[in-house]
């Protein structure tokens, strides 16, 4: 107990700050990724063969862009985007500097998850909406997005957890957060206790987010 008291007296504030930074950058990047990813996923579904507005060329272009974005390893993307990040937010360090590459890395991933969620919607519901004279965007908003909401929520929790892991890599270039603490103290200074504490906090946060995502998805699932 004395060890724990001494440890938290020394590193408690540091770990709290790192936890807060990690949550902020992960939440912000998840939100921005969905702002980009939802329209991308909708466009992929709508323009697909057999979609509401089939467009082979546009669908192929969007698919290629999405696949290319998903194929670039995050650590490489992080370095390549440093000039862009500085241009957008004025710095490549800290939480603001991490949000841009995290968003760029997650948006194609989110787009594919949204596409998959929308593709799982019962085609009979779409046909019923069309028979009542609903337009494309009415079907997207009132059928696709509404019916796939539980799946979209589960996807959001997965995206957050993925970005949570990416944020640890962002710590290697000064982004802050628990990843930065684990690297600076646990790896560079050989302080294993700090690394273990950061790891435990990561595990707890991931479990909490996943549980909340599952709970919310069950709440909005009309089939239950």
PyMOL commands that set and color helices and strands:
alter all, ss='L'
color gray80, all
select helices_A, chain A and resi 2-46+56-71+74-80+82-89+94-119+123-131+136-147+149-173+177-188+192-220
alter helices_A, ss='H'
color red, helices_A
deselect
rebuild
show_as cartoon
